[in-house]
Amino acid sequence: MAGRAHRNPFYVLLVIVGTAFAITACAYGVMTFTEMRGAAPAAGRGALLAFMKRHGNSLLAGELLVLAVATTGAIATDRFWQRRGERQIQDADAARPGNGNPL
């Protein structure tokens, strides 16, 4: 538990939103490429491409905004989470028998 307790929760958010952003950007690229070629979308992709055409810009902008906030949060709180983890390790070492603790 001591190893996991000091992880910065903003990192988890960055991985999730970063993955979503990459998938959205790829779908947007496919939609743009398909429109440039004038080709009809393959069966099953039409709904996704129509969704991306309608909402792709706002979806990418929103994900980019969340990425910016999460990145700033991760940078701003990183030292706090590191110190917290170091304190937990020191507390665990102090509680271990043989370290001056009679247990």
N, C-alpha and C positions, 0 to 999 in steps of 0.2 A: 504494500500500500504506500509505503514511503516513496518508492520510485515513481509511482503514478501521480501522487498528490501534488507534485510541483510542476506538472505540465501546464503550459499556458493554454487555456481554453480557446484563445483566439486562433491557435494553430489548427485546431480541429475545424473551426469555422472556415479558415482559409482553405483547407483541403476540400471541404464539401463544396463551398461556393466556387473555388477554382476549377473543380471538376465539372460542375454545372456550367460554368462560363465556357470551358473548352468545348463541351458538347454543343452548347448553344451556338458558339462561333462556327463550329463545323457545319451544323445544320443551316446556319445563315449563309455560309459560303456555298453549300450545295444549292440552296434556293437561288442565290444570285447567279451561279454558274448555269443552272438549268434555264433561268429566264434569259440570260445572255445568248444562249444557244437556240432559244426558241423551241426547245424540245418539250414534249409532254412528259410530266413526271411519271415514273414507273408506278405500277400498281402498289398501293399501300403507302406510298410516300406523298401522295397528293395532299392528304390532310395535314401532315407535318409541314409541308412547304407552304400551304395556304396559311397555316397558323403563323409561321415565321414571317410571311409577307405582311400579315396584319400587325403582329405584335413583336417582331424580331428586334426592331430598333429599341423599343422601350425595355424589352427584356434584357438585352445586352447592356443598356445604360444602367438599369437597376442592379444587375449583377456586378458591373464595374464599380458602382458606388459602394455596394456592400464589401467588395474586395478592398477598396480604398480604406473604408472605415475599419475593417478587420485587420488590415496591415498596420494601420496607425495604432490600433489598440494593442496588437501583438508587440510592436516596438516599444510602446509606452509602458507596458506592464511586464516586460520580460525580466527586468532586474528584480521586481517584486517576487515573481514566481521562482526565480533562481535562489533568492535569499530564503524564501519559505522552504524550499527543498533542502537547502543546506542546514537549516535549523532542525528540520525533521530528522535528517541523518544524524546530526549531533545529539539530538534527544534520544534517538534509538541506540546510539553508541553508549551514551551515558547510562541508559537503563540496562545494558547488557551486563551480566555477572562478570566480575573480574576487573571492572573499571571503577573500583572504589565503592561499588554498590554491594551491600551484604547479601543480595539475593543469589 
